[in-house]
Amino acid sequence: MDKNQCNAEEIILQLREVDVPLGQGQIIHQVCKGLKELEAENLRLKRAMMDLTVDNLVLEDTVKAKG
């Protein structure tokens, strides 16, 4: 499956996320820009989490080797 393809649940979730701002009078361009910014922040946080996970595994291995 292509990484840009979404399943039905993901599409419904995204539509629900944009429904509220659109109902408050925001235009589609503003809502899409906000979603893209959130996606970029989510990616940045996922990468940071992966880095910390790797660091944690290295530290655990070091402690086990010394013990």
BELCOR-V871780 format. One record per pair of residues at least 24 apart in sequence whose C-alpha atoms are under 10 Angstrom apart, sorted by sequence separation. I is the first residue (numbers start at 1). J is the second residue. D is the distance in Angstrom with one decimal. If there is no record, write none. Layout:
I | J | D
I | J | D
//
This chain:
none
//
